[in-house]
Amino acid sequence: MHIDKELDTRGLNCPLPILKAKKALGELASGQMLKIVATDPGSVRDFQAFAKQTGNELIEQQTLGADFIHVMRRR
């Protein structure tokens, strides 16, 4: 999987990871991929809801230790 941009939001709580991801997605072209690394456990459901609301595709979510990894494709 080719990641076009990576965003580190470790240590930030809701809604900051979503707001930063929204800004980063706005800088990408349609179809490009954004990887977000977060430490907020609420980010899992937040990114699911964000994807539904915005039409951006949530490709993958995984937990690695204390990190929550989200991969999104810009619509």
C-alpha positions, 0 to 999 in steps of 0.5 A, spaced: 500 500 500 502 506 497 501 512 503 502 519 500 502 522 506 503 520 514 500 524 520 502 523 527 497 525 532 500 522 538 498 525 544 492 529 541 485 528 544 478 528 540 477 532 536 484 534 534 486 528 530 480 529 526 481 536 524 488 535 522 486 529 518 481 533 515 486 539 513 491 533 510 486 530 506 484 537 503 492 537 501 491 531 497 489 529 490 483 524 489 485 517 490 491 519 494 492 515 501 493 518 508 496 514 514 494 517 521 497 515 527 493 516 534 494 515 541 486 516 543 482 510 543 476 514 541 479 515 534 477 508 532 470 510 532 471 518 530 475 516 524 469 511 522 464 516 523 468 521 519 469 517 513 461 516 513 460 523 513 465 526 508 465 520 503 473 519 504 474 511 504 477 508 511 481 503 508 484 500 514 484 501 522 489 497 526 492 497 533 499 497 534 501 497 542 499 504 544 498 507 537 491 506 533 493 506 525 488 509 520 489 509 513 484 513 509 483 514 501 481 521 499 475 521 495 
